[in-house]
Structure formats: C-alpha cells, structure tokens
C-alpha cells in the first residue's frame, strides 16, 4: 500500500511573536516567504522559511506559528511548553487513503476528515498519543476540496 510520495513538508515552531522569532531563521540562511497568512479556524498567523530547492519536490520549511490569542491551540501550547517545535508535517499523495489506513490500524486521529490549512492545503492531524508524543500533521499534495 502506498500513499506517496511522502516527504517532509515543514516543522512547525510555536512563537509568541513572528517578528521576534524570524531573525534567526534568516540569519541561518533560510528564505522567508512572501507573506504571512492568518488561518482563522486554527487561531494562528504563519510565516514560512524555506530550505534550498530539492529539485523535483518543494523544499522543506520551517513554519513559525504565532497565536491570535491565548485560547487557541498555539496559545495553549505556548502556555504549557513555551516556544519551540509544535509539530512535524509530512506532504502525502493520498491524504484520504492514508487517514483511512491509519485509522484501520488503530491510529488515533485528531482529524478523521481533512480540513483547510495554511497555503490552501488540505490537512489532518494525528493525535500525539499514537505517535510517541509528536503532533504529526499530514498535508495533501493537492489543493483539492
């Protein structure tokens, strides 16, 4: 069974303020995206930083995540853990098929049906209790509805 291609898309880093967290990533040499994006239903503003071009696939990225308020997933994460890695995201070719496959094999999903994420991608989160404590985001390679 294949649900690929499956590639590392981004690592999400929670930060109280994008402008305070951003300088390190540009100093490191990553390329900042053209604009920030507000994702209302997730209560977050995102800013992406890309690594070098990987040729046939999009480059891996760092996604800075600033909460829009304290009672949002990122706001609560910052309250409990402080700034740092919040999730790891994989881009997958067959998001719906992979979700079904994971659930059929006892994996607990936060999202049993994909929802809209940053950049217009369809996304779904795997519950950390099924991954050894890591919040895993799965993103579709397409922008379909």
ZAMAR-878079 format. One record per residue (C-alpha): x, y, z; residue number from 0; residue in three letters. Coordinates in nm, 2 decimals, always signed. Each point is the difference from the previous one (the first is absolute). Example, Ala and Ser with C-alpha at 12.3 -4.5 7.8 and 13.67 -1.06 7.14 Angstrom:
BEGIN
{{+1.23 -0.45 +0.78} 0 "ALA"}
{{+0.14 +0.34 -0.07} 1 "SER"}
end
This chain:
BEGIN
{{+0.00 +0.00 +0.00} 0 "UNK"}
{{+0.14 +0.34 -0.10} 1 "UNK"}
{{-0.13 +0.34 +0.09} 2 "UNK"}
{{+0.30 +0.19 -0.15} 3 "UNK"}
{{+0.19 +0.17 -0.08} 4 "UNK"}
{{+0.06 +0.08 +0.36} 5 "UNK"}
{{+0.24 +0.28 +0.08} 6 "UNK"}
{{+0.09 +0.22 +0.30} 7 "UNK"}
{{-0.19 +0.32 -0.07} 8 "UNK"}
{{+0.07 +0.21 +0.31} 9 "UNK"}
{{+0.07 +0.02 +0.37} 10 "UNK"}
{{-0.23 +0.23 +0.19} 11 "UNK"}
{{+0.15 +0.22 +0.26} 12 "UNK"}
{{-0.22 +0.18 +0.25} 13 "UNK"}
{{+0.11 +0.36 +0.07} 14 "UNK"}
{{-0.16 +0.27 +0.21} 15 "UNK"}
{{+0.08 +0.26 -0.28} 16 "UNK"}
{{+0.10 -0.07 -0.36} 17 "UNK"}
{{+0.22 +0.31 -0.02} 18 "UNK"}
{{+0.20 -0.11 +0.30} 19 "UNK"}
{{+0.05 -0.36 -0.11} 20 "UNK"}
{{+0.07 +0.07 -0.37} 21 "UNK"}
{{+0.35 +0.15 +0.00} 22 "UNK"}
{{+0.17 -0.32 +0.10} 23 "UNK"}
{{-0.14 -0.19 -0.30} 24 "UNK"}
{{+0.11 +0.26 -0.25} 25 "UNK"}
{{+0.34 +0.03 +0.17} 26 "UNK"}
{{+0.03 -0.38 -0.04} 27 "UNK"}
{{-0.05 +0.05 -0.37} 28 "UNK"}
{{-0.36 -0.11 -0.05} 29 "UNK"}
{{-0.22 +0.20 -0.25} 30 "UNK"}
{{-0.30 +0.17 +0.15} 31 "UNK"}
{{-0.33 -0.04 -0.19} 32 "UNK"}
{{-0.17 +0.30 -0.16} 33 "UNK"}
{{-0.27 +0.05 +0.25} 34 "UNK"}
{{-0.14 -0.11 +0.34} 35 "UNK"}
{{-0.33 -0.19 +0.00} 36 "UNK"}
{{-0.28 +0.02 +0.26} 37 "UNK"}
{{-0.18 -0.33 +0.04} 38 "UNK"}
{{-0.32 +0.10 +0.19} 39 "UNK"}
{{-0.13 -0.35 +0.09} 40 "UNK"}
{{+0.33 -0.09 +0.16} 41 "UNK"}
{{+0.06 +0.33 +0.17} 42 "UNK"}
{{+0.34 +0.05 -0.15} 43 "UNK"}
{{+0.21 +0.22 -0.22} 44 "UNK"}
{{+0.27 -0.19 -0.19} 45 "UNK"}
{{+0.33 +0.10 -0.16} 46 "UNK"}
{{+0.20 -0.24 -0.21} 47 "UNK"}
{{+0.37 -0.03 -0.05} 48 "UNK"}
{{+0.13 -0.24 -0.27} 49 "UNK"}
{{+0.32 -0.20 -0.03} 50 "UNK"}
{{+0.17 -0.04 -0.33} 51 "UNK"}
{{-0.19 -0.13 -0.31} 52 "UNK"}
{{-0.02 -0.38 +0.00} 53 "UNK"}
{{-0.03 -0.03 -0.37} 54 "UNK"}
{{-0.32 -0.20 -0.09} 55 "UNK"}
{{-0.17 +0.08 +0.34} 56 "UNK"}
{{-0.07 +0.31 +0.20} 57 "UNK"}
{{+0.27 +0.09 +0.26} 58 "UNK"}
{{-0.05 -0.09 +0.36} 59 "UNK"}
{{-0.11 +0.30 +0.21} 60 "UNK"}
{{-0.02 +0.14 +0.35} 61 "UNK"}
{{-0.34 +0.13 +0.08} 62 "UNK"}
{{-0.01 +0.26 +0.28} 63 "UNK"}
{{-0.34 +0.00 +0.18} 64 "UNK"}
{{-0.12 +0.30 +0.19} 65 "UNK"}
{{-0.32 -0.03 +0.19} 66 "UNK"}
{{-0.28 +0.25 -0.07} 67 "UNK"}
{{-0.10 -0.03 +0.37} 68 "UNK"}
{{+0.07 -0.20 +0.32} 69 "UNK"}
{{-0.29 -0.24 -0.04} 70 "UNK"}
{{+0.12 -0.15 -0.33} 71 "UNK"}
{{+0.19 -0.32 -0.06} 72 "UNK"}
{{+0.33 +0.19 -0.04} 73 "UNK"}
{{-0.08 +0.24 +0.29} 74 "UNK"}
{{-0.07 -0.30 +0.23} 75 "UNK"}
{{+0.32 -0.18 -0.13} 76 "UNK"}
{{+0.21 +0.31 +0.09} 77 "UNK"}
{{-0.16 +0.02 +0.34} 78 "UNK"}
{{+0.08 -0.37 +0.08} 79 "UNK"}
{{+0.33 -0.04 -0.18} 80 "UNK"}
{{+0.14 +0.34 -0.10} 81 "UNK"}
{{+0.14 +0.07 -0.35} 82 "UNK"}
{{+0.13 -0.30 -0.20} 83 "UNK"}
{{-0.08 -0.28 -0.24} 84 "UNK"}
{{-0.38 -0.05 +0.00} 85 "UNK"}
{{-0.05 -0.25 -0.29} 86 "UNK"}
{{+0.16 -0.18 -0.29} 87 "UNK"}
{{-0.18 +0.00 -0.34} 88 "UNK"}
{{+0.02 -0.25 -0.28} 89 "UNK"}
{{-0.13 +0.07 -0.35} 90 "UNK"}
{{-0.18 -0.31 -0.13} 91 "UNK"}
{{-0.14 -0.10 -0.34} 92 "UNK"}
{{-0.32 -0.17 +0.13} 93 "UNK"}
{{-0.11 +0.18 +0.32} 94 "UNK"}
{{-0.35 -0.16 +0.01} 95 "UNK"}
{{+0.14 -0.35 -0.06} 96 "UNK"}
{{+0.27 +0.04 +0.26} 97 "UNK"}
{{-0.24 +0.12 +0.26} 98 "UNK"}
{{-0.22 -0.30 -0.06} 99 "UNK"}
{{+0.30 -0.23 +0.01} 100 "UNK"}
{{+0.13 +0.15 +0.33} 101 "UNK"}
{{-0.35 -0.03 +0.17} 102 "UNK"}
{{-0.04 -0.36 -0.12} 103 "UNK"}
{{+0.32 -0.07 +0.18} 104 "UNK"}
{{-0.10 +0.15 +0.33} 105 "UNK"}
{{+0.16 +0.34 -0.04} 106 "UNK"}
{{-0.19 +0.28 +0.18} 107 "UNK"}
{{-0.07 +0.30 -0.23} 108 "UNK"}
{{-0.08 +0.36 +0.12} 109 "UNK"}
{{-0.15 +0.05 -0.35} 110 "UNK"}
{{-0.17 -0.30 -0.15} 111 "UNK"}
{{-0.10 +0.22 -0.30} 112 "UNK"}
{{+0.25 +0.25 -0.15} 113 "UNK"}
{{-0.05 +0.37 +0.07} 114 "UNK"}
{{+0.14 +0.32 -0.16} 115 "UNK"}
{{+0.35 +0.10 +0.11} 116 "UNK"}
{{+0.25 +0.27 -0.09} 117 "UNK"}
{{+0.08 +0.04 -0.36} 118 "UNK"}
{{-0.34 -0.14 -0.10} 119 "UNK"}
{{+0.12 -0.36 +0.06} 120 "UNK"}
{{-0.23 -0.27 +0.15} 121 "UNK"}
{{+0.14 -0.12 +0.33} 122 "UNK"}
{{-0.06 -0.24 +0.28} 123 "UNK"}
{{+0.17 -0.05 +0.33} 124 "UNK"}
{{+0.09 -0.33 +0.16} 125 "UNK"}
{{-0.04 -0.01 +0.38} 126 "UNK"}
{{+0.33 +0.00 +0.19} 127 "UNK"}
{{-0.12 -0.30 +0.21} 128 "UNK"}
{{+0.04 -0.21 -0.32} 129 "UNK"}
{{+0.34 +0.14 -0.10} 130 "UNK"}
{{+0.21 -0.02 +0.32} 131 "UNK"}
{{-0.08 +0.36 +0.10} 132 "UNK"}
{{+0.06 +0.18 -0.33} 133 "UNK"}
{{-0.28 +0.20 -0.16} 134 "UNK"}
{{+0.01 -0.11 -0.37} 135 "UNK"}
{{-0.18 +0.21 -0.27} 136 "UNK"}
{{-0.07 -0.16 -0.33} 137 "UNK"}
{{-0.05 +0.23 -0.30} 138 "UNK"}
{{-0.13 -0.09 -0.34} 139 "UNK"}
{{+0.22 +0.05 -0.30} 140 "UNK"}
{{-0.30 +0.16 -0.18} 141 "UNK"}
{{-0.22 +0.29 +0.09} 142 "UNK"}
{{-0.33 -0.18 -0.07} 143 "UNK"}
{{-0.31 +0.04 +0.21} 144 "UNK"}
end
